[in-house]
């Protein structure tokens, strides 16, 4: 299982304080900036998606494709705590806080030098794309996530 994966030339010097064991490095690009000079909320949500996809693949699910089960977002909530500026680097964490038979809850946080700038919670269901129906979460994923995030096997 990956812990603190970096997709930048250098990992930001950011303290992560939420118990997460998986993260990706992010950097605000020019197209992430709004008229006020800070990162748009769409970038925060995109980074959550990027972290979550890499997290579930690291935990044993295959890369998303039309013929494979995939997680679908049922709901998402977020709290913005601080602004992020052009070229600023941060760490987006992802962890599972609940693991059901066909659904799960993930928690994400964006960490900057000044602390947590954003947090989000996602309710997800694993869907068989050929039927559009929920499908059981595979044991390999359950075991990997349970070990990484300290969840009891279910």
C-alpha positions as CSV (number, residue, x, y, z in Angstrom):
1,X,0.0,0.0,0.0
2,X,1.3,3.4,-0.9
3,X,1.9,6.0,1.8
4,X,2.6,9.6,0.9
5,X,3.0,9.2,-2.9
6,X,4.5,12.2,-4.6
7,X,3.7,13.3,-8.1
8,X,5.8,16.5,-7.9
9,X,9.6,16.9,-8.3
10,X,9.8,17.6,-4.6
11,X,7.3,16.7,-1.9
12,X,5.9,19.8,-0.1
13,X,7.2,20.3,3.4
14,X,3.7,20.1,5.0
15,X,2.7,18.5,8.3
16,X,-0.3,16.1,7.9
17,X,-2.2,15.7,11.2
18,X,-5.3,13.5,10.5
19,X,-4.1,9.9,10.8
20,X,-4.1,9.3,7.0
21,X,-1.6,6.9,5.6
22,X,-2.2,7.7,1.9
23,X,-1.8,10.9,0.1
24,X,-0.8,12.6,-3.1
25,X,1.2,15.8,-3.6
26,X,-0.6,18.6,-5.4
27,X,0.4,22.0,-6.9
28,X,-1.9,24.8,-7.9
29,X,-1.6,25.4,-11.7
30,X,-2.5,28.6,-13.5
31,X,-5.8,27.1,-14.7
32,X,-6.7,26.4,-11.1
33,X,-6.8,30.1,-10.2
34,X,-9.9,32.3,-10.1
35,X,-10.3,36.1,-10.6
36,X,-9.5,36.7,-6.9
37,X,-6.1,35.0,-7.3
38,X,-6.7,31.8,-5.4
39,X,-7.5,28.2,-6.2
40,X,-11.1,27.5,-7.4
41,X,-13.1,25.0,-5.5
42,X,-13.2,22.7,-8.5
43,X,-9.5,22.0,-8.1
44,X,-10.0,20.8,-4.5
45,X,-12.7,18.4,-5.7
46,X,-10.5,17.2,-8.6
47,X,-7.6,16.5,-6.2
48,X,-10.0,14.5,-4.0
49,X,-10.9,12.4,-7.1
50,X,-7.3,12.0,-8.1
51,X,-6.3,10.8,-4.5
52,X,-9.3,8.5,-4.2
53,X,-8.7,6.8,-7.6
54,X,-5.0,6.2,-6.8
55,X,-6.0,5.1,-3.3
56,X,-8.5,2.4,-4.5
57,X,-6.1,1.2,-7.1
58,X,-3.3,0.9,-4.5
59,X,-5.8,-1.1,-2.3
60,X,-6.3,-3.7,-5.1
61,X,-9.1,-2.5,-7.4
62,X,-8.2,-2.3,-11.1
63,X,-7.9,1.0,-13.0
64,X,-11.4,2.4,-13.8
65,X,-12.8,1.1,-17.1
66,X,-16.4,0.6,-18.5
67,X,-16.3,-3.2,-18.0
68,X,-15.1,-3.1,-14.4
69,X,-16.9,-2.3,-11.1
70,X,-16.3,1.3,-10.0
71,X,-17.1,3.5,-7.1
72,X,-19.8,6.0,-7.7
73,X,-20.3,9.1,-5.5
74,X,-23.6,9.1,-3.7
75,X,-22.9,12.3,-1.8
76,X,-20.0,14.7,-1.0
77,X,-19.6,17.4,1.6
78,X,-16.7,19.8,2.0
79,X,-15.4,22.5,4.2
80,X,-13.0,25.2,2.9
81,X,-10.8,26.6,5.7
82,X,-8.0,28.5,4.0
83,X,-7.1,29.8,0.5
84,X,-4.4,28.2,-1.7
85,X,-2.4,30.4,-4.2
86,X,-0.8,29.9,-7.6
87,X,2.1,27.4,-7.6
88,X,1.5,26.6,-3.9
89,X,2.1,22.9,-3.0
90,X,0.1,20.8,-0.7
91,X,-0.8,17.2,0.3
92,X,-4.2,15.7,-0.4
93,X,-4.9,12.8,2.0
94,X,-7.5,10.0,1.5
95,X,-8.6,7.4,4.0
96,X,-11.6,5.1,4.6
97,X,-13.6,5.8,7.7
98,X,-16.4,3.3,7.1
99,X,-16.5,0.1,5.0
100,X,-19.8,-1.6,4.3
101,X,-20.8,-4.5,2.1
102,X,-21.2,-2.5,-1.1
103,X,-20.5,1.1,0.1
104,X,-17.8,3.0,1.8
105,X,-17.1,6.5,3.3
106,X,-13.8,8.3,2.5
107,X,-12.4,11.3,4.2
108,X,-10.0,13.7,2.4
109,X,-8.0,16.7,3.6
110,X,-5.8,19.2,1.8
111,X,-2.8,20.2,3.9
112,X,-0.8,23.4,3.3
113,X,2.1,24.9,5.3
114,X,-0.4,26.6,7.5
115,X,-2.4,23.5,8.3
116,X,-5.6,22.0,6.9
117,X,-7.1,24.1,4.1
118,X,-10.0,21.8,3.0
119,X,-11.7,18.7,4.2
120,X,-14.3,16.5,2.5
121,X,-16.3,13.4,3.1
122,X,-17.6,11.1,0.3
123,X,-20.3,8.4,0.4
124,X,-19.5,5.9,-2.3
125,X,-21.1,2.7,-3.7
126,X,-19.3,0.1,-5.8
127,X,-21.3,-0.4,-8.9
128,X,-21.3,-3.2,-11.5
129,X,-21.3,-1.0,-14.6
130,X,-22.9,-3.7,-16.8
131,X,-26.0,-3.8,-14.6
132,X,-25.9,-0.4,-12.9
133,X,-26.4,-2.2,-9.5
134,X,-24.3,-2.2,-6.3
135,X,-21.8,-5.0,-6.1
136,X,-19.9,-6.4,-3.0
137,X,-16.6,-4.8,-2.3
138,X,-13.8,-7.4,-3.0
139,X,-12.0,-8.9,-0.1
140,X,-8.6,-7.8,-1.4
141,X,-9.7,-4.2,-1.1
142,X,-11.4,-4.8,2.3
143,X,-8.2,-6.3,3.7
144,X,-5.9,-3.6,2.3
145,X,-8.0,-0.7,3.5
146,X,-8.6,-2.4,6.8
147,X,-4.9,-2.8,7.5
148,X,-4.1,0.7,6.2
149,X,-6.8,2.6,7.9
150,X,-7.3,0.5,11.0
151,X,-10.8,-0.8,10.2
152,X,-12.0,-4.1,11.5
153,X,-12.5,-6.8,8.8
154,X,-16.1,-7.1,7.6
